[in-house]
Amino acid sequence: MIAVAWRAALVSTLRGFKNQMFIPVIIAGGTGSRLWPLSRQLNPKQLLKLCGETTLLQQTLTRLQGLEALAPSIICNDDHRFMVAEQLRQLGVKGASVLLEPVGRNTAPAIALAALNAVAKGEDPILLVLAADHYISNQAAFHQTVNVAKNLAEQNKLVTFGIVPTCPESGYGYIQRGDSLTLGGFTVARFVEKPDLARANDYLKSGDYYWNSGMFMFKSSVYLEALEKFRPDILASCKEALEKGLKDMDFIRVDAVAFTACPEDSIDYAVMEKTEEAAVIPLDAGWSDIGSWSALWEIGNKDDQGNVCKGDVLNFNTQDSLIYAEHKLVATVGVENLVVVETKDAVLVVHKDKVQDVKKVVEAIKKSGRHEHMNHREVYRPWGVYDSIEAGERYQVKRITVSPGAKLSVQMHHHRAEHWVVVSGTARVTNGEKTFLVTENESTFIPIGEVHALENPGKIPLELIEVQSGSYLGEDDIVRFEDHYGRV
């Protein structure tokens, strides 16, 4: 349990520290099923370049530039850890704490992990909790609002950011403001569930309601004390999960058994709706949670006909549509208010008014035993990427790209053999007792049951074609003996 005396000592120290820096806590879980087929379970929307040259996670991090922020904490799914690490590396972000959730347990436990990890260093930093998949167009307004929220957090308030509504939106929860606060913002009168359209209209006209953004700011100790008061079961599970966890390379892996036993709850239900210290700060900064394809159309750059296009697209008499072509030419003629999305293995066509039902497609894919909800044809790995070009009865063809200096695990297969043909670069191949180089236009054969490894010793990407053949070709037919990425 969090000792009150311990926190009181910290509070007396920190009250005189005016420009207290904060830790950004980025919640990067979730699958974004409403943005299928681009967003997949193993490659979700927060890790995609949906509205710019960087991913939503990277935009969330770069949005913090200019604020007095410490190294961030990222809460993500274990399956996404290497993609998150690579995106942090691309930005040059160092010193980040990446906490891995074995299962999703909603926001209250996720934030508890970050707060407990922060106070474990003997400090009591302010946390700025952000979602990794939100869009904000006005960075200056965002910074100004964060600084106001920080002043309130320093006074032990639990601050939430309320989005100034622009329309009677029935897809968001709302926050009703109460009395004005001296340092800015308002007390929270109440949280409201998603209303019907008529009630949303009333909220908009009153001027007293904001959209619930899911962003927060508070001291670590203040949140942990509130959690101890209102949901001690969640706090106890998170403490046990962190204490029994381990450091795995650059990741903090919480104990799976303890965290799986943790009750699932949002921070709104667990703390914010119960505490008397809640405050709301209005945020008017061009915010969107990009919760659907229509939301992506709304923030996109439109042509003269109101279309948002990306990729190889030809439109004729097409209006107010979003057309996303990932690999092929997509042409539209005489349509309006449509979303058309093409990827290597799937095509989606949906009316903009029905985009919320895309999740039903994902559910149907799951029930039918298909795999298109899980991953794209291209699959990212810590060592590079592979593209499943072709598959049939007892064979599969992949194009494999290995990053410079990277190495696949030392492994073997019980049910398949592999033929490797190097297209570009140089491969260092371990095949049984032999280790040798294979260069462009050369090939090698890996028999069933042979221990083998593939490495790129060069300074350019290694590209090769792999032909698998055998009675079973699943990814679970891999026995790893040694691995640079902790997957043994």
C-alpha positions as CSV (number, residue, x, y, z in Angstrom):
1,M,0.0,0.0,0.0
2,I,1.1,3.6,-0.6
3,A,2.2,5.1,2.7
4,V,0.5,8.4,3.5
5,A,3.5,9.6,5.5
6,W,5.8,8.9,2.6
7,R,3.6,10.9,0.2
8,A,3.3,13.8,2.7
9,A,7.1,14.1,2.8
10,L,7.2,14.3,-1.0
11,V,4.4,16.8,-1.1
12,S,6.2,19.2,1.2
13,T,9.3,19.0,-0.9
14,L,7.5,19.4,-4.3
15,R,5.2,22.3,-3.4
16,G,8.0,24.8,-3.6
17,F,9.2,23.4,-6.9
18,K,7.3,25.6,-9.5
19,N,8.5,24.2,-12.8
20,Q,8.2,20.6,-12.0
21,M,8.8,18.4,-15.1
22,F,6.4,15.6,-16.0
23,I,6.5,12.2,-17.5
24,P,4.4,11.6,-20.6
25,V,2.6,8.2,-20.2
26,I,1.5,7.0,-23.7
27,I,-1.2,4.4,-23.7
28,A,-0.4,2.4,-26.9
29,G,-2.6,-0.7,-26.6
30,G,-5.7,-1.5,-28.6
31,T,-6.3,-2.8,-32.1
32,G,-8.3,-0.1,-33.9
33,S,-10.6,-2.6,-35.6
34,R,-12.8,0.2,-37.1
35,L,-9.9,1.1,-39.3
36,W,-9.6,-2.4,-40.8
37,P,-8.1,-3.4,-43.3
38,L,-5.3,-1.0,-42.6
39,S,-5.3,-1.5,-38.9
40,R,-4.7,-5.1,-37.8
41,Q,-4.4,-6.8,-34.4
42,L,-0.6,-7.2,-34.8
43,N,-0.2,-3.8,-36.6
44,P,-2.7,-1.5,-35.0
45,K,-3.6,2.1,-36.0
46,Q,-1.3,3.8,-33.4
47,L,1.7,2.3,-35.2
48,L,0.5,3.3,-38.7
49,K,1.2,6.4,-40.8
50,L,-2.4,7.4,-41.2
51,C,-2.2,11.2,-41.4
52,G,1.4,12.2,-42.2
53,E,4.9,10.9,-42.7
54,T,5.2,9.5,-39.2
55,T,2.9,7.1,-37.2
56,L,0.3,8.3,-34.7
57,L,2.6,7.1,-31.8
58,Q,5.4,9.1,-33.2
59,Q,3.2,12.2,-33.7
60,T,2.1,11.9,-30.1
61,L,5.7,12.0,-29.0
62,T,6.9,14.8,-31.2
63,R,3.8,16.8,-30.1
64,L,5.6,17.1,-26.7
65,Q,8.6,18.9,-28.1
66,G,8.8,22.3,-26.4
67,L,7.3,21.1,-23.1
68,E,9.4,20.4,-20.0
69,A,8.9,16.6,-20.3
70,L,11.1,13.8,-19.0
71,A,11.6,10.5,-20.9
72,P,8.3,8.9,-21.7
73,S,6.7,5.8,-20.4
74,I,5.0,3.7,-23.1
75,I,2.3,1.1,-22.2
76,C,1.9,-1.4,-25.0
77,N,0.9,-5.0,-25.9
78,D,3.7,-7.5,-25.7
79,D,3.1,-8.4,-29.4
80,H,3.9,-4.8,-30.4
81,R,7.1,-4.3,-28.4
82,F,9.6,-4.4,-31.2
83,M,7.6,-2.1,-33.5
84,V,7.3,0.4,-30.6
85,A,11.0,0.2,-29.9
86,E,11.9,0.7,-33.6
87,Q,9.6,3.8,-33.8
88,L,11.2,5.2,-30.7
89,R,14.6,4.6,-32.2
90,Q,13.6,6.4,-35.4
91,L,12.7,9.5,-33.4
92,G,15.9,9.3,-31.4
93,V,13.9,8.9,-28.1
94,K,16.2,7.6,-25.4
95,G,15.6,6.5,-21.8
96,A,11.9,5.6,-22.4
97,S,10.3,3.0,-20.1
98,V,8.4,0.5,-22.2
99,L,6.0,-1.5,-20.0
100,L,4.6,-4.6,-21.6
101,E,1.0,-5.8,-20.8
102,P,0.5,-9.5,-21.3
103,V,-3.2,-8.8,-21.6
104,G,-5.3,-5.7,-21.8
105,R,-7.0,-4.6,-18.6
106,N,-8.1,-1.1,-19.6
107,T,-6.7,2.3,-18.6
108,A,-6.9,2.2,-14.7
109,P,-4.4,-0.7,-14.4
110,A,-2.2,0.6,-17.3
111,I,-1.8,4.0,-15.7
112,A,-1.2,2.3,-12.3
113,L,1.8,0.4,-13.8
114,A,3.3,3.7,-15.1
115,A,2.7,5.5,-11.7
116,L,4.2,2.7,-9.7
117,N,7.2,2.5,-12.0
118,A,7.7,6.2,-11.6
119,V,7.5,6.3,-7.8
120,A,9.8,3.3,-7.5
121,K,12.7,5.7,-8.2
122,G,11.9,7.6,-5.0
123,E,10.3,10.5,-6.8
124,D,6.8,11.7,-7.3
125,P,6.6,13.1,-10.9
126,I,3.5,14.5,-12.5
127,L,2.1,12.2,-15.2
128,L,0.6,13.4,-18.5
129,V,-1.5,10.5,-19.8
130,L,-2.1,10.5,-23.5
131,A,-3.5,8.0,-26.0
132,A,-1.1,7.0,-28.8
133,D,-3.7,7.1,-31.5
134,H,-5.1,10.7,-31.2
135,Y,-4.6,13.5,-33.7
136,I,-4.1,17.2,-32.6
137,S,-3.6,19.9,-35.3
138,N,-2.8,22.9,-33.0
139,Q,0.3,22.1,-31.1
140,A,0.6,25.5,-29.5
141,A,-2.9,25.3,-28.1
142,F,-2.2,21.9,-26.8
143,H,1.0,23.1,-25.0
144,Q,-0.9,26.0,-23.4
145,T,-3.6,23.7,-22.1
146,V,-1.0,21.2,-20.7
147,N,0.7,24.0,-18.8
148,V,-2.6,25.0,-17.2
149,A,-3.3,21.4,-16.3
150,K,0.2,21.1,-14.8
151,N,-0.5,24.0,-12.4
152,L,-3.6,22.2,-11.2
153,A,-1.8,18.9,-10.9
154,E,0.8,20.5,-8.7
155,Q,-2.1,21.4,-6.4
156,N,-3.0,17.7,-6.2
157,K,-5.9,17.8,-8.6
158,L,-6.7,14.9,-10.9
159,V,-7.1,16.7,-14.2
160,T,-8.9,15.5,-17.3
161,F,-8.9,17.3,-20.7
162,G,-12.3,18.1,-22.0
163,I,-12.5,18.6,-25.8
164,V,-14.5,21.7,-26.7
165,P,-17.3,20.2,-28.9
166,T,-17.7,21.3,-32.5
167,C,-20.9,19.3,-33.2
168,P,-23.6,17.2,-31.4
169,E,-21.5,14.1,-31.4
170,S,-23.2,11.0,-30.0
171,G,-20.2,8.7,-30.2
172,Y,-18.3,10.3,-27.3
173,G,-18.8,10.4,-23.6
174,Y,-19.2,13.9,-22.1
175,I,-18.0,15.8,-19.0
176,Q,-20.1,18.5,-17.5
177,R,-18.1,21.3,-15.9
178,G,-18.8,22.8,-12.5
179,D,-17.4,25.8,-10.7
180,S,-14.4,27.8,-12.0
181,L,-11.0,27.1,-10.4
182,T,-8.6,29.9,-9.5
183,L,-5.7,28.4,-11.5
184,G,-7.8,27.7,-14.5
185,G,-10.3,25.0,-15.6
186,F,-13.3,23.8,-13.7
187,T,-14.4,21.3,-11.1
188,V,-16.1,18.3,-12.6
189,A,-19.9,18.2,-12.1
190,R,-20.4,14.8,-13.6
191,F,-19.3,12.3,-16.3
192,V,-22.0,11.4,-18.9
193,E,-22.2,8.3,-21.0
194,K,-22.6,8.6,-24.8
195,P,-25.9,10.4,-25.3
196,D,-28.5,10.1,-28.1
197,L,-28.4,12.9,-30.8
198,A,-31.1,15.0,-29.2
199,R,-29.3,15.1,-25.8
200,A,-26.0,15.7,-27.5
201,N,-27.6,18.8,-29.1
202,D,-28.7,20.0,-25.7
203,Y,-25.2,19.6,-24.3
204,L,-23.7,21.6,-27.2
205,K,-26.2,24.4,-26.8
206,S,-25.6,24.7,-23.0
207,G,-21.9,25.3,-23.4
208,D,-21.3,23.4,-20.1
209,Y,-20.2,20.1,-21.6
210,Y,-17.0,18.8,-23.2
211,W,-16.1,15.6,-25.0
212,N,-14.3,13.1,-22.8
213,S,-10.8,12.9,-24.4
214,G,-9.3,10.2,-22.2
215,M,-6.3,12.4,-21.5
216,F,-5.2,13.2,-17.9
217,M,-2.6,14.9,-15.8
218,F,-1.9,14.3,-12.1
219,K,0.9,13.4,-9.6
220,S,1.8,9.8,-9.5
221,S,1.2,9.6,-5.7
222,V,-2.2,11.4,-6.0
223,Y,-3.5,8.9,-8.6
224,L,-2.1,5.9,-6.6
225,E,-3.8,7.2,-3.4
226,A,-7.1,7.6,-5.2
227,L,-6.8,4.1,-6.6
228,E,-6.0,2.7,-3.2
229,K,-9.1,4.4,-1.8
230,F,-11.6,3.4,-4.6
231,R,-10.1,0.3,-6.2
232,P,-7.5,-1.2,-3.8
233,D,-7.9,-4.6,-5.7
234,I,-6.5,-3.0,-8.9
235,L,-3.6,-1.4,-7.1
236,A,-2.7,-4.6,-5.3
237,S,-2.7,-6.6,-8.5
238,C,-0.5,-4.0,-10.3
239,K,2.0,-3.7,-7.5
240,E,2.4,-7.5,-7.5
241,A,2.7,-7.6,-11.3
242,L,5.4,-5.0,-11.3
243,E,7.3,-6.4,-8.3
244,K,7.3,-9.9,-9.8
245,G,8.1,-8.6,-13.3
246,L,11.5,-8.5,-14.9
247,K,13.7,-6.4,-17.2
248,D,13.8,-7.9,-20.7
249,M,16.3,-6.1,-22.9
250,D,14.9,-2.5,-23.0
251,F,11.4,-3.6,-21.9
252,I,9.7,-4.0,-18.5
253,R,7.8,-7.2,-18.6
254,V,5.2,-7.3,-15.8
255,D,4.2,-10.7,-14.3
256,A,1.6,-12.3,-16.5
257,V,-0.2,-14.3,-13.8
258,A,-0.6,-11.3,-11.5
259,F,-1.6,-8.9,-14.2
260,T,-4.1,-11.3,-15.8
261,A,-5.8,-11.6,-12.4
262,C,-6.2,-7.8,-12.2
263,P,-9.7,-6.5,-12.5
264,E,-10.5,-4.6,-15.7
265,D,-11.7,-1.0,-15.4
266,S,-11.2,2.4,-17.0
267,I,-9.7,5.3,-15.0
268,D,-13.1,7.1,-15.4
269,Y,-15.0,4.4,-13.6
270,A,-12.3,3.5,-11.1
271,V,-11.2,7.0,-10.0
272,M,-12.4,10.1,-11.9
273,E,-16.2,9.6,-11.3
274,K,-15.6,9.0,-7.6
275,T,-13.0,11.5,-6.5
276,E,-13.8,15.0,-5.3
277,E,-10.4,16.2,-6.6
278,A,-11.3,15.9,-10.3
279,A,-10.8,19.0,-12.5
280,V,-11.5,19.5,-16.2
281,I,-9.5,21.7,-18.6
282,P,-11.1,22.7,-21.9
283,L,-8.9,21.8,-24.9
284,D,-9.6,23.4,-28.3
285,A,-6.7,22.2,-30.4
286,G,-8.2,20.4,-33.5
287,W,-8.5,17.1,-31.7
288,S,-9.7,13.8,-33.2
289,D,-9.5,10.3,-31.8
290,I,-9.5,8.9,-35.4
291,G,-12.0,6.4,-34.4
292,S,-13.3,5.6,-37.9
293,W,-12.6,6.1,-41.6
294,S,-15.0,9.0,-41.6
295,A,-12.9,10.7,-38.9
296,L,-9.8,10.2,-41.0
297,W,-11.7,11.8,-44.0
298,E,-12.7,14.8,-41.8
299,I,-9.1,15.7,-40.9
300,G,-7.6,14.9,-44.3
301,N,-6.6,17.3,-47.1
302,K,-9.5,17.4,-49.6
303,D,-9.4,18.1,-53.3
304,D,-11.9,20.3,-55.1
305,Q,-14.5,17.5,-55.0
306,G,-14.1,16.9,-51.2
307,N,-12.1,13.7,-51.7
308,V,-9.2,12.6,-49.6
309,C,-6.9,10.3,-51.6
310,K,-3.7,8.5,-50.8
311,G,-1.7,6.3,-53.2
312,D,-2.4,5.6,-56.9
313,V,-5.9,6.9,-57.3
314,L,-8.0,8.0,-60.3
315,N,-11.4,9.6,-59.6
316,F,-14.1,10.6,-62.1
317,N,-17.3,12.4,-60.9
318,T,-16.5,11.2,-57.3
319,Q,-17.3,13.4,-54.3
320,D,-16.7,13.5,-50.6
321,S,-15.0,10.1,-50.5
322,L,-11.8,8.7,-49.0
323,I,-9.8,6.4,-51.3
324,Y,-6.7,4.7,-49.9
325,A,-4.6,2.7,-52.4
326,E,-1.7,0.9,-50.7
327,H,-0.4,-1.2,-53.6
328,K,-2.6,-1.1,-56.7
329,L,-4.3,1.5,-58.9
330,V,-7.8,2.3,-57.5
331,A,-10.3,4.0,-59.8
332,T,-13.7,5.4,-58.9
333,V,-16.5,6.6,-61.2
334,G,-19.7,8.4,-60.2
335,V,-19.7,7.7,-56.5
336,E,-20.0,9.8,-53.4
337,N,-19.6,9.5,-49.6
338,L,-17.7,6.2,-49.9
339,V,-14.6,4.9,-48.2
340,V,-12.5,2.6,-50.4
341,V,-9.4,1.0,-48.9
342,E,-7.0,-1.4,-50.7
343,T,-4.3,-3.4,-49.1
344,K,-2.3,-6.4,-50.4
345,D,-4.7,-8.9,-49.1
346,A,-8.1,-7.1,-48.6
347,V,-10.3,-4.4,-50.1
348,L,-13.0,-2.5,-48.1
349,V,-15.9,-0.5,-49.6
350,V,-18.2,1.2,-47.2
351,H,-20.5,4.2,-47.1
352,K,-19.2,6.9,-44.8
353,D,-22.4,6.8,-42.8
354,K,-21.8,3.1,-42.0
355,V,-18.1,3.1,-41.1
356,Q,-18.8,2.2,-37.4
357,D,-20.0,-1.2,-38.7
358,V,-16.5,-2.1,-40.1
359,K,-15.9,-3.8,-36.7
360,K,-18.6,-6.3,-37.7
361,V,-16.5,-7.3,-40.7
362,V,-13.6,-8.0,-38.3
363,E,-15.8,-10.0,-36.1
364,A,-17.0,-12.1,-39.0
365,I,-13.4,-12.7,-40.2
366,K,-12.5,-14.0,-36.7
367,K,-15.5,-16.3,-36.5
368,S,-14.7,-17.8,-39.9
369,G,-11.2,-18.8,-38.9
370,R,-9.5,-16.4,-41.3
371,H,-6.4,-14.5,-40.5
372,E,-6.9,-11.1,-42.2
373,H,-7.8,-9.4,-38.9
374,M,-4.5,-10.4,-37.3
375,N,-1.8,-9.1,-39.7
376,H,-1.0,-7.8,-43.1
377,R,0.7,-9.8,-45.8
378,E,3.8,-8.0,-44.7
379,V,4.8,-9.0,-41.2
380,Y,7.3,-7.0,-39.1
381,R,9.8,-8.7,-37.0
382,P,12.6,-7.3,-34.8
383,W,15.1,-8.3,-37.4
384,G,13.2,-6.9,-40.4
385,V,10.1,-7.9,-42.4
386,Y,8.7,-10.7,-44.5
387,D,6.0,-10.6,-47.2
388,S,4.0,-13.8,-47.9
389,I,4.0,-13.6,-51.7
390,E,2.3,-16.9,-52.5
391,A,0.9,-20.0,-50.7
392,G,-0.6,-23.3,-51.7
393,E,-0.9,-27.0,-50.8
394,R,2.4,-27.9,-49.0
395,Y,4.3,-24.8,-50.2
396,Q,4.7,-21.1,-49.3
397,V,6.9,-18.3,-50.8
398,K,8.1,-15.3,-48.8
399,R,10.2,-12.3,-49.6
400,I,12.5,-11.7,-46.6
401,T,14.3,-8.5,-45.8
402,V,16.9,-8.6,-43.0
403,S,18.1,-5.3,-41.6
404,P,21.9,-4.6,-41.5
405,G,23.5,-6.3,-38.6
406,A,20.4,-8.2,-37.7
407,K,20.1,-12.0,-37.1
408,L,17.2,-14.4,-37.1
409,S,17.0,-16.9,-34.2
410,V,19.0,-20.1,-34.3
411,Q,16.1,-22.5,-35.0
412,M,14.8,-25.7,-36.6
413,H,11.5,-26.9,-38.1
414,H,9.9,-30.4,-37.7
415,H,7.7,-30.3,-40.7
416,R,9.2,-28.1,-43.5
417,A,12.3,-27.6,-45.5
418,E,13.5,-24.2,-46.8
419,H,15.2,-23.0,-50.0
420,W,16.8,-19.5,-49.8
421,V,17.8,-17.5,-52.9
422,V,19.6,-14.2,-52.2
423,V,18.4,-11.3,-54.3
424,S,20.6,-8.5,-52.9
425,G,23.1,-8.2,-50.1
426,T,25.1,-11.0,-48.4
427,A,23.7,-13.6,-46.0
428,R,25.7,-15.4,-43.4
429,V,24.1,-18.8,-43.1
430,T,24.4,-21.4,-40.4
431,N,23.3,-24.8,-41.8
432,G,23.9,-27.6,-39.3
433,E,27.7,-27.6,-38.4
434,K,28.6,-25.3,-41.3
435,T,28.6,-21.4,-41.5
436,F,29.1,-19.7,-44.8
437,L,28.3,-16.7,-46.9
438,V,25.6,-16.6,-49.7
439,T,25.7,-13.7,-52.0
440,E,23.5,-12.3,-54.8
441,N,22.1,-14.9,-57.2
442,E,23.3,-17.8,-55.0
443,S,21.1,-20.1,-53.0
444,T,21.1,-22.7,-50.2
445,F,18.8,-25.5,-48.9
446,I,17.8,-26.1,-45.3
447,P,16.6,-29.7,-44.8
448,I,13.7,-30.6,-42.4
449,G,15.0,-30.9,-38.8
450,E,18.3,-29.1,-39.5
451,V,19.4,-26.4,-37.0
452,H,20.0,-23.2,-38.9
453,A,20.3,-19.4,-38.7
454,L,20.3,-16.4,-41.1
455,E,22.2,-13.2,-40.5
456,N,22.9,-10.0,-42.4
457,P,26.6,-9.1,-41.8
458,G,26.5,-6.2,-44.3
459,K,25.6,-2.5,-44.2
460,I,22.7,-2.7,-46.7
461,P,19.4,-4.6,-46.3
462,L,19.6,-8.3,-47.2
463,E,16.8,-9.5,-49.4
464,L,16.1,-13.1,-50.3
465,I,13.3,-15.3,-51.5
466,E,12.4,-18.2,-49.2
467,V,10.4,-21.2,-50.6
468,Q,9.0,-23.4,-47.8
469,S,7.8,-26.9,-48.5
470,G,6.4,-29.6,-46.2
471,S,3.4,-31.0,-44.5
472,Y,2.9,-28.1,-42.1
473,L,4.0,-24.5,-42.7
474,G,2.6,-22.6,-39.7
475,E,4.7,-20.0,-37.8
476,D,4.4,-22.1,-34.6
477,D,6.7,-24.8,-36.2
478,I,9.7,-23.0,-35.0
479,V,12.0,-24.4,-32.2
480,R,14.3,-21.6,-31.1
481,F,17.7,-22.4,-29.5
482,E,19.2,-18.9,-29.4
483,D,17.7,-15.5,-30.1
484,H,18.9,-11.9,-29.8
485,Y,15.4,-10.6,-29.0
486,G,14.5,-12.7,-26.0
487,R,12.1,-15.0,-27.8
488,V,13.5,-18.4,-26.8
